[in-house]
């Protein structure tokens, strides 16, 4: 079956951070209304609503949030509102559901959002919620955490390829520098390499600034069949690649613990589908939940040879002015990580880049890529977007 | 402590020979639905290690603690805890041997000099 071309015609978001007084519903409604207005459509044209969310039940005691948000938005009652969950990939999976349904001809206009409310919960509840995507029948019983997961990968990568703790720290320095210009970011202050190296040790060799902060936030996009999209927003962006893959439930099941196979598979699929190569990409928003994740992901996505990701950061290749800017938004490390919203938050940032409207604009950006690795890399999504 | 907690029990497919860390519900290589228990050597080498300083619920009174990914002699990896370090330096590649599985389900290893 030939797939129809799908475009993003509207984008909306809240700021990511500590949004006091804001709820799951208020944030999602605000982001969706922005996206609908940006798209220039009437909300009654929306034929389906897909929502990404990871842990609303554990964090704020609210489930069934997709229909609740659809009701609060005044969407039509004769359409479906569905929540999807895949840890940190949740919102990107929601996007992919909308993409597939338009590409296959079922719908013409679909609303996508991602949302998470995290900062009002107790710290123990947050830790328990985040750990819930570690396999609690096996590896979770050893007391492994996500910082631990990435610390183990980091140390193996350092041993195997000579990556240094300074190179990991430079990821955080770069992403904090990028977030200074981004009004949607949780942190907007610069940090020096010394600040990173001297910050509190969380899980050797990772320190506080090697770990992303949780956040509240929501982001939304309106998807439309490309042949109809011209009627609405002339600044549309086309989705040319979409992939979702499955990885291992535990770190120990990885033969090589310096790579996430689900990212490699998703990148290969998305590049094949988009008919572009890693070298064609102008801007990347990837899943830097911890500083070593950015290094490992940048290799697994095909941008750098295995083992060279740390050096690429040190050489400035991934800075805003570099050959391949990675996370010009500030990434998860500085923009913040409202887990279930992050995937669409990245799409928001890349669409702004491709429209030429970003605060850290990459000159003449034409092709952008987003990536999320959820859980232990047990779920992965990659999307490739192109300016029309 | 039950006797079998002192042996490292893995799961092995009787059909294709694939070895797993339990629990598993089938052999994902050949589809065999009845993998059996096997006793492993308990010997391995450290692939990576770290110290957990911010623990999850249920582990708060244990922190800080060392956790490692171990390549077992049988050719598969296992995530386990390191015991009796007493400030000794540890390095990737160090030999370890299985000590026990605790009531929480964690596998404990010690360094082999």
Interface residues (C-beta under 8 A of the other chain):
Chain A: X124 X127 X128 X131 X137 X138 X139 X140 X141 X142 X143 X144 X145 X147 X148 X151 X152 X153 X155 X156 X159 X201 X202 X203 X204 X205 X206 X250 X251 X252 X253 X254 X255 X257
Chain B: X21 X23 X47 X48 X49 X50 X51 X52 X53 X54 X55 X56 X57 X58 X59 X62 X65 X67 X68 X69 X76 X77 X78 X79 X80 X81 X92 X104 X105 X106 X107
